[in-house]
Structures are given as C-alpha cells and as structure tokens.
Amino acid sequence: MKELLDYLARALVDHPDDVQIEMIEGERSVILQLRVHPDDIGKVIGKQGRIAQALRTLVKAAATKQGKNAIVEILD
C-alpha cells in the first residue's frame, strides 16, 4: 500500500524527491500520511478533490486485498 501510494504520488508531482509517506499501522487499519512539496499540494488534491479521492480508492482496494482498512491523509 505504501509503495503504491508512493509511486502514484511521485508520478503526479513536480518535486518527487519531496514526497514523504508515514505509515501508522493498527490491527485492522492503516493510516497513510502523505506529505508533498507545498507547490504540489494542488496537484495531489486535484479539482474538487477528484485526484485525492482516486488515490484513496486505489489504496483502499489494495488494503482490502490484505484484509485491512486504509485511510489516506494529505498533509502540508
């Protein structure tokens, strides 16, 4: 899940070296905190949050295969 989010986020942004993902894992859930360069926040969120929602959907699908629930937080 972390690798998937990392790959997708780096493909979207202009500053791929500034992408950081912190993973907080519980028994049945995982929280992925995504941090990007301040100039790239809009690219990761997208118009009306569509790209952010697509990222969350993909990561959640990958987590479901592993029997977990995933939450993606986009932080600045």
C-alpha positions as CSV (number, residue, x, y, z in Angstrom):
1,M,0.0,0.0,0.0
2,K,2.8,2.4,0.9
3,E,4.7,1.6,-2.2
4,L,1.6,2.1,-4.4
5,L,0.8,5.5,-2.9
6,D,4.5,6.5,-3.2
7,Y,4.5,5.5,-6.9
8,L,1.3,7.3,-7.7
9,A,2.2,10.5,-5.8
10,R,5.7,10.7,-7.3
11,A,4.1,10.4,-10.8
12,L,1.8,13.4,-10.1
13,V,4.1,16.0,-8.6
14,D,6.8,18.3,-9.9
15,H,9.1,17.6,-6.9
16,P,9.1,13.8,-6.5
17,D,12.0,13.9,-4.0
18,D,9.9,15.8,-1.5
19,V,7.2,13.0,-1.3
20,Q,7.1,11.5,2.2
21,I,4.7,8.8,3.4
22,E,4.4,7.9,7.0
23,M,2.5,4.6,7.8
24,I,0.7,4.2,11.1
25,E,-0.4,0.6,11.4
26,G,-3.1,-0.8,13.7
27,E,-4.6,-4.3,14.0
28,R,-7.2,-3.9,11.2
29,S,-6.4,-0.4,9.8
30,V,-3.6,1.5,8.3
31,I,-3.2,5.3,8.2
32,L,-1.0,6.7,5.4
33,Q,0.0,10.3,5.8
34,L,1.2,11.8,2.6
35,R,3.4,14.9,2.6
36,V,4.4,16.7,-0.6
37,H,6.1,20.0,-1.5
38,P,3.8,22.9,-0.9
39,D,3.7,23.8,-4.6
40,D,2.4,20.3,-5.4
41,I,-0.5,20.1,-2.9
42,G,-3.0,21.2,-5.6
43,K,-1.8,18.5,-8.0
44,V,-2.3,15.8,-5.4
45,I,-5.7,17.0,-4.4
46,G,-7.0,17.9,-7.9
47,K,-10.1,19.8,-8.9
48,Q,-12.8,19.3,-6.3
49,G,-10.7,16.6,-4.7
50,R,-11.0,14.1,-7.5
51,I,-7.4,13.0,-7.6
52,A,-7.2,12.7,-3.8
53,Q,-10.4,10.6,-3.9
54,A,-9.0,8.4,-6.7
55,L,-5.8,7.9,-4.7
56,R,-7.8,6.9,-1.6
57,T,-9.9,4.5,-3.7
58,L,-6.8,2.7,-5.1
59,V,-5.1,2.4,-1.8
60,K,-8.3,1.2,-0.1
61,A,-8.7,-1.5,-2.7
62,A,-5.1,-2.7,-2.2
63,A,-5.7,-2.7,1.6
64,T,-8.9,-4.7,1.3
65,K,-6.9,-7.5,-0.5
66,Q,-4.8,-7.7,2.6
67,G,-7.8,-7.7,4.9
68,K,-7.2,-4.2,6.2
69,N,-8.9,-0.8,6.1
70,A,-6.7,2.1,4.7
71,I,-7.1,5.8,5.3
72,V,-5.0,8.3,3.3
73,E,-4.4,11.7,4.8
74,I,-2.8,14.5,2.7
75,L,-0.8,16.8,4.9
76,D,1.0,20.0,4.2
